[in-house]
């Protein structure tokens, strides 16, 4: 296209580019092209708009010696790229017009894009939001992850239960990636370590007899919002160092000749291999080191282009570890500095600590990652040596600071020696990082006062909080265009880069005409979701019903089970009192359970069984519907959030680190019912206690109740409604063909109930009654809905990233000058 610099393409330009790619890249015409072809032609045309900006961004970083942040994450839940790229490039309207003139619709073509499901849930979606904010704020940054051939499994509901199907997302082509054959790094496994003395008399270590896997880079462009910055997400794919063993081949053993290649490339085949078996656990460890080693080698490669003095590494490089999965980057950096660059331990250690920062994402002890010492030693012998040496020196420091306290040494050791020896990855991350942060105010407090209290007492200056955030570009501007347009019409569109601007909506909450327009848009979004529900679930729901949504990973601590218990109680009330005045309600669940998580999968089955009974009961037909939407993904979330009236954030207090779904729902005008857990507390502070439904035990109360000897049976006998619900489930009321199907759920609640569902049940019902009362006053509900959106300014990922950049990374915006890439 012939465009001058900084000039937006015309509709004719866009049409020419689209037709060019259809004819010349795909070799199709309008008669032979499928919908997928048309999507690809559009994607390639949009990608062309990114190219110059992308090149200019990288040139700018090199030219200005910009310090860069490297954000390493095992998960990047990017979702679909096309719509987000169109929004950030500022050409959505132009493309809409261009395609309509060709007889096509942008919405239909977007549906042909397969979600890039390279993540499981909140961790991966947060990483994707951070990449968007980094580019929008023009901060020099790279994301690093793995290019899983099979992403998070595709979830089907078969016989009312979860059935996992491979998510082979790459078979549809990924027009947004560029393979970089020149960026190929060898990754070592196995072997042994040989000690030797160098010419200076220093003890050195050589890793020998290892085998190699190659890491091949694939780059994905990450455009900033309406600026010239396009940052890079680099994903690593595993390739065999040799295509096949020629000796096997010459002997006629073709299978043997390619077997090694297949095993090698398994490393990047699938996200989260089942780790309840030894083979799966070892593959997971291989994946983590594969990501860590390839990334650290790539950082050295880029650093060496401009600098020789390795002591400058922390001045040019900031590495952020997104949870413990990439923590093997720490011993890998030390190995390269000492074994290859010949630095002393003290020199290498100073560089390492000043380069790394660690974000913790979990409060649950069982979720803190550990690796068996024998497994790590067999796979990475030199790294285990380095970890032991880190631990020895660290425990010496602790012993000096806290003499005569052997229990403290045991608690803080990187090696857990109670029973089989384990490497505690969170401890390794804390010891080797200059910054450790939680992701909500409550979470960070729990880290300091409970989970990592010993470390906080040793290094209080290292601990800080960075409350999570979400990008408003995707989670309002892109997914809810009708509401976005209304907001921009009312207060201007600066909120897209400064979410605090939403405060200007507060006075409009008192404007009756604005409230009507607000709720009319909510109804349109509900109609859209209702059509989707009918197409997928064959259940007819009315947009006049209250849409009550709980969409997140299925886990006992997130308490989807508590939600379905109250749904059954509501059903029983409606059956017992036919004239009961309650607002009609559609309760929507969505989320995936880990394939080996039996209890979570049983909860999904119960939800679907309850839905079968409720949805087919004519007595409550107009009053209550229960739905489980299969295969929860970013694109499905983009349908649900704009349509939701009520957001269920009901985890047991003290278990959810932050949550970001709570933010996305509230940003789109849903009211929250929730516990004082994670970021719910901060949401309450921003929107006002009167505009959120808070219930249940607080974190200290939960701790006290468990310590006092919690007896769930007491609640069972004390609360008649609860007893009725549990008796129905355990007796087979919802599974008449298999009466004992759900008894394990009830037995677990009555014997242990670690997540305190029964203790919070009555308070939850009271809060739901408050929801019912408010929803029956539509004008007041609308006012609170607007105030929820107005209070979301704090929860932009722009604010979070700004705090990381200032407090941890010490990096500054690097504006990109257009036009440089056009010159040779």
C-alpha positions in Angstrom: 0.0 0.0 0.0 1.3 3.5 -0.9 0.9 5.3 2.4 2.9 8.2 3.8 4.2 7.7 7.3 1.6 7.9 10.1 -1.2 8.0 7.6 -4.1 5.6 8.3 -4.9 3.3 5.4 -8.1 4.1 3.4 -11.0 1.6 2.9 -9.7 1.1 -0.7 -6.2 0.4 0.6 -7.6 -2.3 3.0 -9.7 -3.9 0.3 -6.7 -4.1 -2.0 -4.6 -5.7 0.7 -7.3 -8.2 1.6 -7.8 -9.3 -2.1 -4.0 -9.4 -2.6 -3.5 -11.9 0.2 -6.6 -13.9 -0.8 -5.2 -14.3 -4.4 -1.4 -14.4 -3.8 -0.8 -15.7 -0.3 -3.7 -18.2 -0.2 -4.2 -18.7 -4.0 -8.0 -18.5 -3.7 -10.7 -16.4 -5.2 -14.2 -15.5 -4.0 -15.6 -18.7 -5.5 -13.2 -21.1 -3.9 -12.4 -19.4 -0.6 -13.8 -20.9 2.6 -14.6 -18.8 5.6 -11.3 -19.8 7.1 -9.5 -18.6 3.9 -11.3 -15.2 4.2 -10.3 -14.9 7.8 -6.7 -15.7 6.9 -6.7 -13.1 4.1 -7.9 -10.5 6.6 -5.4 -11.6 9.2 -2.5 -11.3 6.8 -3.6 -7.9 5.7 -3.9 -6.7 9.3 -0.5 -8.3 10.0 1.0 -6.1 7.2 -0.1 -3.0 9.2 2.0 -4.3 12.2 5.2 -5.0 10.3 6.8 -1.6 10.1 5.9 -0.7 13.7 7.3 -4.0 14.8 10.7 -3.5 13.1 10.8 0.1 14.3 10.1 -0.9 17.9 13.1 -3.3 17.9 15.4 -0.8 16.2 14.4 1.8 18.8 15.3 -0.4 21.7 18.7 -1.3 20.3 19.5 2.3 19.2 18.7 3.7 22.7 20.2 0.9 24.8 16.9 0.5 26.5 16.7 -1.6 29.6 14.2 -4.3 28.8 12.0 -6.5 31.0 11.7 -10.2 30.1 8.4 -11.6 31.4 8.7 -15.4 31.6 5.5 -17.4 31.9 4.5 -21.0 31.3 1.1 -19.7 30.3 -0.1 -17.0 27.9 -3.9 -17.2 27.4 -4.0 -14.9 24.5 -7.4 -15.9 23.0 -8.2 -14.5 19.6 -5.8 -12.0 18.1 -7.6 -10.4 15.2 -10.2 -8.3 17.0 -7.7 -7.1 19.6 -5.2 -6.1 16.8 -7.9 -4.1 15.0 -8.8 -2.3 18.2 -5.2 -1.4 19.1 -4.3 -0.4 15.5 -7.4 1.9 15.5 -8.7 0.5 12.2 -11.8 -1.5 13.4 -14.3 0.8 11.8 -12.3 1.1 8.5 -12.1 -2.7 8.2 -15.8 -3.1 9.1 -16.7 -0.7 6.2 -14.2 -2.3 3.8 -15.5 -5.8 4.4 -19.2 -4.8 4.2 -18.6 -3.4 0.8 -17.2 -6.8 -0.2 -20.3 -8.5 1.2 -18.6 -9.8 4.3 -18.9 -9.1 8.1 -16.0 -8.7 10.4 -17.9 -10.5 13.2 -18.3 -13.6 11.1 -14.7 -13.7 10.1 -13.5 -13.3 13.7 -15.5 -16.4 14.6 -13.2 -18.4 12.3 -10.2 -17.7 14.5 -9.3 -20.5 16.9 -8.4 -19.4 20.5 -4.7 -19.6 21.2 -5.3 -21.6 24.4 -1.7 -21.5 25.8 -2.9 -21.2 29.3 -5.2 -22.7 32.0 -6.9 -19.7 33.5 -6.1 -16.5 35.5 -2.3 -16.9 35.4 -2.2 -17.0 31.6 -4.8 -14.4 31.1 -3.0 -12.0 33.4 0.2 -12.5 31.4 -1.7 -11.6 28.2 -3.1 -8.5 29.8 0.4 -7.5 31.0 1.7 -7.8 27.4 -1.0 -5.5 26.2 -0.3 -2.9 28.9 3.5 -3.1 28.3 3.0 -2.3 24.6 0.4 0.4 25.2 2.6 2.1 27.8 5.5 1.9 25.3 7.7 -0.1 27.7 10.6 -2.2 26.3 9.5 -5.7 27.0 9.4 -9.3 25.7 7.1 -12.1 26.8 8.6 -15.6 26.8 6.6 -18.9 26.8 6.2 -22.2 25.1 4.5 -22.8 21.7 2.3 -25.8 22.8 1.1 -27.7 19.8 -1.9 -28.7 21.9 -3.2 -26.0 24.2 -5.5 -26.4 27.1 -7.8 -29.3 26.2 -11.1 -28.8 24.4 -13.8 -29.5 26.9 -17.0 -31.4 25.8 -19.8 -32.4 28.0 -20.6 -36.1 27.5 -23.1 -37.9 29.8 -23.3 -34.7 31.8 -19.6 -34.9 32.6 -16.3 -33.4 31.4 -14.7 -35.1 28.4 -11.3 -33.9 27.3 -10.5 -33.7 23.6 -7.1 -32.5 22.3 -7.0 -28.8 21.4 -4.9 -28.9 18.2 -5.2 -25.2 17.6 -2.2 -25.0 15.2 -3.9 -27.2 12.6 -5.9 -24.2 11.5 -2.7 -22.2 10.8 -1.5 -19.3 13.0 -1.1 -16.2 10.8 0.2 -14.2 13.7 3.4 -16.1 14.3 6.8 -15.9 12.5 9.3 -18.7 12.9 12.8 -17.5 13.5 15.1 -20.2 12.3 18.1 -18.2 13.2 17.1 -18.2 16.9 17.8 -21.8 17.7 19.2 -22.7 21.1 20.5 -26.1 22.4 18.9 -27.3 25.6 20.8 -29.9 27.6 19.4 -32.8 29.7 21.0 -35.7 31.6 24.7 -36.4 31.7 27.0 -35.7 34.6 29.3 -33.1 36.1 33.1 -33.2 35.9 35.1 -31.0 38.3 38.5 -29.6 37.2 40.9 -26.8 38.2 41.5 -24.1 35.7 44.9 -22.3 35.0 44.2 -19.8 37.8 43.7 -22.6 40.3 40.0 -22.1 40.6 37.6 -25.1 40.9 35.4 -25.3 37.8 32.6 -27.6 36.7 31.9 -29.0 33.3 28.6 -30.6 32.3 29.3 -33.6 30.0 27.6 -36.6 28.4 24.3 -34.7 28.1 21.9 -34.9 25.2 20.4 -31.9 23.4 17.0 -30.7 22.4 16.8 -27.6 20.2 14.5 -24.6 21.0 13.2 -22.8 17.9 11.7 -19.3 18.3 8.3 -18.3 17.0 7.5 -14.6 17.4 4.1 -13.1 17.9 3.5 -9.3 17.5 1.9 -7.5 20.5 0.6 -4.1 19.4 0.1 -1.2 21.8 -3.1 0.8 21.7 -3.0 3.5 19.1 0.7 4.0 19.2 3.7 2.8 17.2 4.9 0.2 19.7 4.7 -3.5 18.8 6.4 -5.7 21.3 7.2 -9.4 21.0 6.0 -12.6 22.5 8.6 -15.2 21.8 7.3 -18.8 22.1 9.7 -21.8 22.0 9.1 -25.0 20.1 11.1 -28.2 20.7 12.9 -29.7 17.8 15.2 -32.7 17.6 18.8 -32.0 17.3 18.9 -34.6 14.5 15.9 -35.5 12.4 16.4 -39.2 12.9 19.0 -41.8 13.7 20.6 -42.8 10.4 21.9 -46.1 11.9 18.4 -47.2 12.8 17.2 -46.2 9.4 19.9 -48.0 7.5 19.0 -51.2 9.4 15.4 -50.9 8.2 14.1 -49.8 11.5 12.2 -46.7 10.5 10.1 -46.5 13.7 13.3 -46.6 15.8 14.9 -43.9 13.6 12.2 -41.4 14.4 11.4 -42.4 17.9 14.0 -40.1 19.4 12.8 -37.2 17.4 9.2 -37.8 18.6 10.2 -38.0 22.3 12.3 -34.9 22.0 9.5 -32.9 20.4 7.0 -34.0 23.1 8.4 -31.2 25.3 6.3 -28.6 23.5 3.4 -30.8 22.5 0.9 -30.2 25.3 0.1 -27.7 28.0 0.2 -29.2 31.5 0.8 -33.0 30.9 -0.9 -35.0 33.6 1.6 -35.0 36.5 0.0 -37.6 38.7 2.2 -40.1 37.0 6.0 -40.1 37.1 6.4 -39.7 33.3 4.1 -36.7 33.2 5.9 -35.1 36.1 9.2 -35.5 34.5 7.9 -34.1 31.2 6.6 -31.1 33.1 10.1 -30.5 34.6 11.6 -30.8 31.1 9.2 -28.2 29.9 10.1 -25.8 32.7 13.8 -26.1 32.1 13.3 -25.9 28.3 11.5 -22.5 28.7 14.1 -21.3 31.3 17.2 -22.3 29.4 16.1 -21.1 25.9 15.0 -17.7 27.4 18.2 -17.1 29.4 20.3 -18.0 26.4 18.3 -15.6 24.2 18.8 -12.8 26.8 22.5 -13.4 26.7 22.5 -13.4 22.9 20.6 -10.0 22.8 22.7 -8.5 25.6 26.0 -9.4 23.9 25.1 -7.5 20.8 25.8 -4.2 22.6 27.7 -5.0 25.8 30.8 -6.9 26.9 30.7 -6.2 30.7 28.5 -8.8 32.3 28.2 -6.8 35.4 26.0 -4.4 33.4 23.4 -7.2 33.0 21.1 -6.0 35.8 21.3 -2.4 34.3 20.0 -3.7 31.0 17.9 -6.7 31.9 15.0 -7.3 34.3 13.6 -10.8 34.5 10.1 -11.3 36.0 9.2 -14.9 37.0 5.5 -15.4 36.6 5.0 -17.9 39.5 7.5 -20.7 40.1 7.3 -22.5 36.7 10.3 -20.6 35.2 12.4 -20.5 38.4 15.0 -22.9 36.9 16.1 -19.7 35.0 17.9 -18.8 38.3 20.4 -21.8 38.3 20.6 -21.6 34.5 21.8 -18.0 34.7 24.3 -18.9 37.4 25.5 -21.9 35.4 26.2 -19.8 32.3 27.9 -17.0 34.3 30.2 -19.3 36.2 30.8 -22.3 33.8 30.8 -20.5 30.5 31.6 -16.9 31.3 34.1 -17.9 34.1 32.8 -15.5 36.8 33.3 -16.2 40.5 30.3 -17.3 42.6 30.1 -13.9 44.3 30.1 -12.0 41.0 27.5 -14.3 39.4 25.3 -14.2 42.5 25.2 -10.4 42.7 24.2 -10.3 39.0 21.5 -12.9 39.5 19.8 -11.4 42.6 19.7 -7.9 41.0 18.2 -9.3 37.8 15.4 -11.6 39.0 12.1 -10.7 40.5 9.4 -13.2 41.5 5.6 -13.0 41.5 3.8 -15.5 43.7 0.3 -16.5 42.6 -0.9 -19.0 45.3 -1.7 -19.2 48.9 -2.4 -22.9 49.0 0.5 -25.0 50.3 -0.3 -27.9 48.1 0.0 -25.6 45.0 3.5 -24.5 45.9 5.8 -26.3 43.4 8.3 -28.8 44.5 10.6 -31.3 42.6 12.0 -34.6 43.8 15.8 -34.2 44.3 16.6 -37.5 42.4 14.5 -36.5 39.4 16.0 -33.0 39.2 19.5 -34.4 39.7 19.1 -37.0 36.9 17.8 -34.5 34.5 19.8 -31.4 35.4 22.9 -32.5 37.5 24.7 -29.2 37.3 21.7 -27.3 38.3 21.1 -29.4 41.4 24.7 -28.8 42.4 24.1 -25.0 42.1 20.8 -25.2 44.1 22.6 -27.1 46.9 25.3 -24.4 47.0 22.7 -21.6 47.0 21.0 -23.4 49.9 24.3 -24.0 51.9 25.3 -20.3 51.7 21.7 -19.2 52.4 21.3 -21.3 55.5 24.7 -20.0 56.8 23.3 -16.5 56.5 20.1 -17.5 58.3 22.1 -19.2 61.1 24.1 -16.0 61.7 20.9 -13.8 61.7 18.9 -16.3 63.8 21.3 -18.3 65.9 20.0 -21.3 68.0 16.9 -21.7 65.9 17.2 -25.1 64.0 13.4 -25.1 63.3 13.7 -21.9 61.3 16.6 -23.4 59.3 14.4 -26.4 58.5 11.4 -24.2 57.5 13.4 -21.9 55.3 15.7 -24.4 53.6 15.3 -24.7 49.8 15.6 -28.4 50.3 12.6 -30.0 52.1 14.2 -33.0 54.0 11.1 -34.3 55.7 10.8 -37.7 54.0 11.8 -37.8 50.4 14.0 -34.8 49.6 12.3 -32.1 47.5 13.4 -28.8 46.0 11.1 -26.0 47.1 10.9 -23.8 44.0 9.2 -20.8 45.8 12.0 -20.7 48.4 14.6 -20.8 45.6 12.8 -17.9 43.9 12.7 -15.8 47.1 16.4 -16.4 48.0 17.6 -15.4 44.5 15.3 -12.4 43.7 15.5 -8.8 44.8 11.7 -8.5 44.7 8.9 -10.8 45.8 5.3 -9.6 45.3 1.8 -10.9 45.9 -1.1 -10.0 43.6 -3.6 -8.4 45.9 -3.3 -6.5 49.2 -4.7 -9.5 51.2 -2.6 -12.0 49.4 0.6 -10.0 50.0 -0.3 -9.7 53.7 -0.7 -13.4 53.9 2.7 -14.0 52.3 4.4 -11.7 54.8 2.5 -12.8 57.9 2.0 -16.5 57.2 3.2 -18.3 54.1 6.7 -16.7 53.8 6.9 -15.1 57.2 10.4 -16.3 58.0 11.7 -14.8 54.7 9.9 -11.5 55.4 11.6 -11.3 58.8 14.9 -11.8 57.0 14.4 -9.5 54.0 11.3 -7.2 54.6 12.6 -4.8 51.9 12.2 -7.4 49.2 8.4 -7.9 49.7 5.8 -5.8 48.1 2.3 -5.9 46.6 1.2 -5.5 43.0 -2.6 -5.9 42.8 -3.5 -7.6 39.5 -5.3 -5.7 36.8 -6.9 -6.3 33.4 -6.6 -4.5 30.1 -9.7 -2.4 29.4 -8.9 -2.5 25.7 -9.9 -6.2 25.4 -12.2 -6.5 28.4 -14.4 -3.5 27.7 -13.5 -1.8 24.4 -13.3 -5.0 22.4 -15.7 -7.4 24.1 -18.5 -4.8 24.8 -18.5 -2.3 22.0 -22.1 -1.1 22.7 -21.3 -0.2 26.3 -17.9 1.3 25.2 -19.5 3.6 22.7 -22.0 4.8 25.3 -19.2 5.5 27.8 -17.1 7.3 25.2 -20.1 9.4 24.2 -20.7 10.4 27.8 -17.2 11.0 29.1 -14.9 10.8 26.1 -12.6 7.9 25.1 -9.5 8.6 27.2 -10.6 5.8 29.6 -9.1 3.4 27.1 -5.6 4.5 28.3 -6.5 5.9 31.7 -9.2 3.8 33.4 -9.5 6.3 36.3 -11.5 8.4 33.8 -14.4 6.1 34.5 -14.9 8.0 37.8 -16.7 10.6 35.5 -19.6 8.1 35.2 -20.5 8.5 38.9 -22.8 11.5 38.5 -24.4 9.8 35.4 -25.6 7.0 37.7 -28.1 9.6 39.0 -29.4 10.3 35.5 -32.6 8.3 34.8 -32.2 8.5 31.0 -28.5 7.3 31.2 -29.6 4.4 33.4 -32.2 3.4 30.8 -29.6 3.4 28.0 -27.2 1.5 30.2 -29.7 -1.3 30.9 -30.8 -1.4 27.3 -27.3 -2.3 26.3 -27.1 -4.9 29.1 -30.3 -6.4 27.6 -28.8 -6.5 24.1 -25.8 -8.4 25.4 -28.0 -10.8 27.3 -30.0 -11.4 24.1 -26.8 -12.2 22.3 -25.7 -14.6 25.0 -29.2 -16.2 25.2 -28.9 -17.0 21.4 -25.6 -18.6 22.0 -27.0 -20.7 24.9 -29.9 -21.9 22.8 -27.5 -22.9 19.9 -25.1 -24.7 22.2 -27.2 -26.1 25.1 -30.7 -26.1 23.5 -32.1 -24.3 26.6 -34.3 -21.3 26.0 -33.5 -18.5 28.5 -35.2 -15.1 28.7 -33.0 -11.9 28.8 -35.5 -10.7 31.4 -34.0 -13.2 33.9 -31.2 -12.3 36.2 -28.0 -13.7 34.6 -26.0 -15.1 37.6 -22.5 -16.2 36.4 -19.7 -18.2 37.9 -17.0 -18.8 35.3 -13.6 -19.9 36.3 -11.4 -23.0 36.8 -13.3 -25.7 38.6 -11.7 -26.2 42.0 -13.0 -26.9 45.5 -11.6 -23.7 46.9 -13.5 -21.6 44.3 -16.7 -23.2 45.7 -18.8 -23.9 42.6 -20.3 -26.5 44.9 -21.5 -23.9 47.3 -23.2 -22.1 44.4 -25.0 -25.3 43.2 -26.1 -26.0 46.8 -27.9 -22.6 47.0 -29.4 -23.2 43.5 -30.9 -26.5 44.8 -32.2 -24.6 47.9 -33.8 -22.0 45.6 -35.3 -24.8 43.5 -36.8 -26.3 46.7 -38.3 -23.0 47.8 -39.9 -22.5 44.4 -41.4 -26.0 44.5 -42.7 -25.6 48.1 -44.1 -22.1 47.6 -45.4 -21.8 44.0 -46.4 -18.2 44.5 -43.0 -17.1 45.9 -42.0 -13.8 44.4 -38.4 -14.1 43.3 -36.9 -12.6 40.2 -36.4 -15.2 37.5 -32.8 -16.3 37.4 -30.5 -18.1 35.0 -27.4 -19.5 36.8 -24.5 -20.0 34.4 -21.4 -22.0 35.2 -18.3 -22.4 33.0 -14.8 -23.7 33.6 -12.5 -26.6 33.1 -11.4 -29.2 35.7 -7.9 -30.6 35.6 -8.2 -34.0 33.9 -7.0 -35.9 37.0 -9.0 -33.8 39.6 -11.8 -36.3 40.4 -13.8 -34.0 42.8 -13.8 -31.1 40.4 -15.1 -33.3 37.6 -17.8 -34.7 39.9 -18.9 -31.1 40.7 -19.3 -30.4 36.9 -21.4 -33.6 36.7 -23.6 -32.5 39.6 -24.2 -29.0 38.0 -25.3 -30.7 34.8 -27.5 -33.2 36.6 -29.2 -30.4 38.6 -29.7 -28.5 35.4 -31.4 -31.6 33.8 -33.9 -31.7 36.7 -34.5 -28.0 37.1 -34.7 -27.1 33.4 -37.2 -29.8 32.7 -39.5 -29.1 35.6 -42.6 -27.2 34.4 -43.2 -26.0 38.0 -40.2 -23.7 37.9 -39.8 -23.4 34.1 -40.2 -19.6 34.1 -38.3 -19.0 37.4 -35.0 -20.9 37.3 -32.6 -22.2 34.7 -29.2 -23.9 35.4 -26.6 -24.1 32.7 -23.0 -25.3 32.2 -21.4 -23.8 29.1 -18.7 -26.1 27.7 -15.2 -25.2 26.8 -14.7 -22.0 28.7 -12.2 -19.8 26.8 -11.3 -16.2 26.2 -13.7 -15.9 23.3 -16.5 -17.4 25.4 -15.7 -15.1 28.3 -16.0 -12.2 25.9 -19.6 -13.2 25.4 -20.4 -13.8 29.0 -18.9 -10.8 30.8 -21.0 -8.1 29.0 -24.2 -10.1 29.6 -23.8 -10.9 33.3 -25.9 -9.2 36.0 -24.3 -11.0 39.0 -20.7 -12.1 39.4 -20.0 -15.0 41.7 -16.7 -14.6 43.5 -17.2 -16.9 46.5 -13.9 -18.6 47.3 -13.2 -19.4 50.9 -11.6 -16.3 52.5 -7.8 -16.7 52.4 -7.5 -19.0 49.4 -7.8 -16.9 46.3 -4.6 -14.8 45.6 -6.4 -12.2 43.6 -8.8 -13.2 40.8 -9.2 -11.1 37.7 -12.6 -12.4 36.6 -14.1 -10.3 39.4 -12.6 -7.2 37.7 -13.8 -8.1 34.2 -17.4 -8.7 35.4 -17.5 -5.4 37.4 -15.9 -3.4 34.6 -18.9 -4.6 32.4 -21.4 -3.5 35.0 -22.1 -6.8 36.9 -22.6 -6.6 40.6 -20.4 -8.9 42.7 -21.5 -11.4 45.3 -18.4 -12.5 47.1 -16.3 -13.2 50.2 -13.6 -10.9 51.6 -11.0 -12.8 49.6 -8.4 -11.8 47.0 -9.0 -8.6 45.2 -12.7 -8.6 46.2 -11.6 -6.6 49.2 -10.1 -3.9 47.1 -13.1 -3.9 44.7 -15.4 -3.3 47.7 -13.2 -0.4 48.7 -13.4 1.1 45.3 -17.1 0.6 44.5 -18.4 1.1 48.0 -19.8 -1.5 50.5 -23.3 -0.6 49.5 -22.7 -1.6 45.9 -21.4 -5.1 46.4 -22.9 -8.2 48.2 -20.3 -9.4 50.8 -20.9 -12.5 52.9 -19.2 -15.2 54.9 -16.2 -15.7 57.1 -13.2 -13.5 57.0 -9.7 -15.0 56.7 -9.0 -14.7 60.4 -12.4 -16.2 61.2 -11.7 -19.1 58.9 -8.4 -19.7 60.5 -9.9 -19.5 64.0 -12.8 -21.9 63.1 -10.5 -24.5 61.8 -8.2 -24.2 64.7 -11.1 -24.6 67.2 -12.1 -27.9 65.6 -14.6 -27.2 62.8 -17.6 -29.6 62.9 -19.5 -29.4 59.6 -22.1 -31.9 61.0 -23.3 -29.1 63.4 -24.4 -27.0 60.4 -26.0 -30.0 58.8 -28.3 -30.5 61.8 -28.8 -26.8 62.6 -29.9 -25.7 59.1 -33.0 -27.5 57.7 -32.6 -26.2 54.2 -29.0 -27.3 54.1 -29.9 -30.8 55.4 -32.6 -31.1 52.8 -30.2 -30.2 49.9 -27.4 -32.5 51.1 -29.9 -35.4 51.6 -31.3 -34.9 48.1 -27.8 -35.1 46.6 -26.7 -38.1 48.6 -29.9 -40.0 48.1 -29.8 -39.8 44.3 -32.6 -37.2 43.8 -30.5 -35.7 40.9 -29.1 -39.0 39.7 -32.0 -41.5 40.0 -30.2 -44.0 37.7 -27.1 -44.0 40.0 -28.2 -43.0 43.6 -24.7 -43.1 45.0 -23.1 -41.0 42.2 -22.7 -37.8 44.3 -22.4 -39.3 47.7 -18.6 -38.6 47.8 -19.2 -34.9 47.6 -21.6 -35.0 50.5 -19.4 -37.3 52.5 -16.4 -35.0 52.0 -18.5 -32.0 53.1 -19.8 -33.7 56.3 -16.5 -35.2 57.3 -14.0 -32.5 56.5 -15.4 -29.5 54.5 -11.9 -27.9 54.5 -13.2 -25.0 52.4 -16.0 -24.2 54.9 -19.0 -24.4 52.5 -21.4 -25.4 55.2 -20.2 -22.7 57.6 -20.9 -20.0 54.9 -24.1 -21.5 53.5 -26.6 -19.5 55.6 -24.8 -16.2 55.1 -24.6 -17.0 51.3 -28.4 -17.5 51.2 -29.0 -14.2 53.0 -26.7 -12.4 50.5 -28.6 -14.0 47.6 -31.9 -12.8 49.1 -30.4 -9.3 49.1 -29.6 -9.7 45.4 -33.2 -10.8 44.7 -34.6 -7.7 46.5 -32.4 -5.3 44.7 -33.0 -6.8 41.2 -36.7 -6.2 41.7 -35.9 -2.5 41.8 -34.5 -2.1 38.3 -33.7 1.6 38.6 -31.6 1.0 41.7 -29.9 -2.0 40.2 -29.0 0.1 37.2 -27.5 2.8 39.4 -25.3 0.3 41.2 -24.3 -1.3 38.0 -23.0 2.0 36.7 -21.2 2.7 40.0 -19.4 -0.6 39.7 -18.0 0.2 36.3 -17.2 3.7 37.5 -15.1 2.2 40.4 -12.9 0.0 38.3 -10.1 2.6 37.5 -7.7 1.0 39.9 -8.0 -2.4 38.3 -6.4 -1.6 34.9 -3.3 -3.7 34.1 -1.8 -0.4 33.1 -1.7 0.7 36.7 -0.2 -2.7 37.7 2.5 -2.6 35.0 3.3 1.1 35.9 4.0 -0.1 39.5 6.2 -3.0 38.3 8.1 -0.7 36.0 8.7 2.0 38.7 9.2 -0.2 41.8 10.8 -3.4 40.5 12.2 -3.1 37.0 13.3 0.5 36.8 12.4 0.8 33.2 10.9 3.8 31.4 8.7 4.3 28.3 10.6 4.2 25.0 8.4 6.0 22.4 8.9 4.6 18.9 9.7 7.0 16.0 7.8 6.0 12.8 9.5 5.8 9.4 13.0 4.4 10.3 12.2 0.8 9.2 11.4 2.0 5.7 15.0 2.9 5.1 17.5 0.1 4.3 
